[in-house]
Amino acid sequence: MNTKKAQSVGDSAGDNTGNSAGNNAGSELVRDYLAAVEREASALPAERRQELVADLAEHIEIALAERPGGSDREILRELGDPRTIAATALQESGFGPGAGAVPGAVAGEAPGRRSPAWLVVLLPVLAFGLGYLWVPLGFALKVAGAVVLFRSRHWTKSQKWTGFGLTTLAPSLMNVAWFLFSYPNDPSQTEYWTAIVAVAVVTVAGAGWLWRVRSDANTGQRQ
């Protein structure tokens, strides 16, 4: 929690009570309120949670300054229950129930609906298998796999790029190299199947790695 900000607001709240006992009570009341919000919003990333608490603290400070005779208790009552504030922040940031239907952002990314981790991992494998039956279908599945991967909250940015390289980029480059350099030379069946197996190994290994390093979308914890 942004402790300095909370303490500053708490002290301001206390100054409006007009006596020492009021100072202590007001300060403690505001600090307890902000602490409750932070506690209820513990599922948020630390940066977003601190931002939420700082915004509330600033709002309280401004409200107290604009109402010299106002009560900190009255202002806190107007803000609402800490659980409600935290639930709203979680939902808007894509971490609460029904988050997919609520516009919001985490690190500048709109939450929206997200595909499950298993679908993200399955798409490149399907693209590999079905791509040999019909190339346009394989290409479409690769594009879809890349889109859902980079929109997913199950992996960090660096993990997404690594996964994309292993499941999509590397296999695609291997196929291009095969058709440019090996296919024109009339390769044998052994060479043909060796190339297919090599692409399959890279694709499946990449998908397996993505599955191992995935995180829970709501808690950010490794599975």
ChimeraX attribute file (.defattr): number of C-alpha atoms within 10 A of each C-alpha:
attribute: neighborCount
match mode: 1-to-1
recipient: residues
	/A:1	18
	/A:2	17
	/A:3	15
	/A:4	11
	/A:5	18
	/A:6	26
	/A:7	17
	/A:8	17
	/A:9	27
	/A:10	27
	/A:11	20
	/A:12	21
	/A:13	31
	/A:14	25
	/A:15	18
	/A:16	19
	/A:17	20
	/A:18	10
	/A:19	11
	/A:20	11
	/A:21	10
	/A:22	15
	/A:23	19
	/A:24	16
	/A:25	18
	/A:26	24
	/A:27	22
	/A:28	18
	/A:29	18
	/A:30	26
	/A:31	21
	/A:32	14
	/A:33	20
	/A:34	26
	/A:35	18
	/A:36	17
	/A:37	23
	/A:38	23
	/A:39	16
	/A:40	18
	/A:41	27
	/A:42	14
	/A:43	17
	/A:44	25
	/A:45	17
	/A:46	13
	/A:47	11
	/A:48	17
	/A:49	23
	/A:50	17
	/A:51	14
	/A:52	22
	/A:53	24
	/A:54	20
	/A:55	14
	/A:56	21
	/A:57	25
	/A:58	16
	/A:59	15
	/A:60	22
	/A:61	21
	/A:62	13
	/A:63	17
	/A:64	21
	/A:65	14
	/A:66	10
	/A:67	12
	/A:68	12
	/A:69	11
	/A:70	15
	/A:71	17
	/A:72	26
	/A:73	15
	/A:74	9
	/A:75	18
	/A:76	18
	/A:77	11
	/A:78	9
	/A:79	14
	/A:80	10
	/A:81	13
	/A:82	20
	/A:83	15
	/A:84	14
	/A:85	18
	/A:86	24
	/A:87	18
	/A:88	18
	/A:89	21
	/A:90	25
	/A:91	22
	/A:92	23
	/A:93	25
	/A:94	28
	/A:95	23
	/A:96	20
	/A:97	14
	/A:98	13
	/A:99	21
	/A:100	18
	/A:101	13
	/A:102	18
	/A:103	13
	/A:104	18
	/A:105	16
	/A:106	16
	/A:107	9
	/A:108	8
	/A:109	12
	/A:110	16
	/A:111	22
	/A:112	19
	/A:113	14
	/A:114	17
	/A:115	14
	/A:116	15
	/A:117	20
	/A:118	12
	/A:119	12
	/A:120	24
	/A:121	24
	/A:122	16
	/A:123	23
	/A:124	29
	/A:125	23
	/A:126	16
	/A:127	26
	/A:128	25
	/A:129	13
	/A:130	16
	/A:131	18
	/A:132	12
	/A:133	11
	/A:134	11
	/A:135	13
	/A:136	13
	/A:137	16
	/A:138	21
	/A:139	18
	/A:140	14
	/A:141	21
	/A:142	23
	/A:143	16
	/A:144	15
	/A:145	23
	/A:146	23
	/A:147	13
	/A:148	18
	/A:149	27
	/A:150	18
	/A:151	19
	/A:152	21
	/A:153	24
	/A:154	28
	/A:155	23
	/A:156	15
	/A:157	14
	/A:158	9
	/A:159	17
	/A:160	20
	/A:161	16
	/A:162	16
	/A:163	26
	/A:164	23
	/A:165	18
	/A:166	21
	/A:167	32
	/A:168	25
	/A:169	16
	/A:170	16
	/A:171	22
	/A:172	18
	/A:173	13
	/A:174	16
	/A:175	14
	/A:176	13
	/A:177	12
	/A:178	16
	/A:179	12
	/A:180	11
	/A:181	10
	/A:182	16
	/A:183	14
	/A:184	9
	/A:185	9
	/A:186	9
	/A:187	13
	/A:188	11
	/A:189	9
	/A:190	9
	/A:191	13
	/A:192	14
	/A:193	12
	/A:194	12
	/A:195	16
	/A:196	18
	/A:197	12
	/A:198	12
	/A:199	20
	/A:200	17
	/A:201	14
	/A:202	18
	/A:203	28
	/A:204	18
	/A:205	16
	/A:206	24
	/A:207	23
	/A:208	15
	/A:209	17
	/A:210	25
	/A:211	19
	/A:212	11
	/A:213	15
	/A:214	21
	/A:215	18
	/A:216	14
	/A:217	17
	/A:218	16
	/A:219	14
	/A:220	17
	/A:221	11
	/A:222	12
	/A:223	10
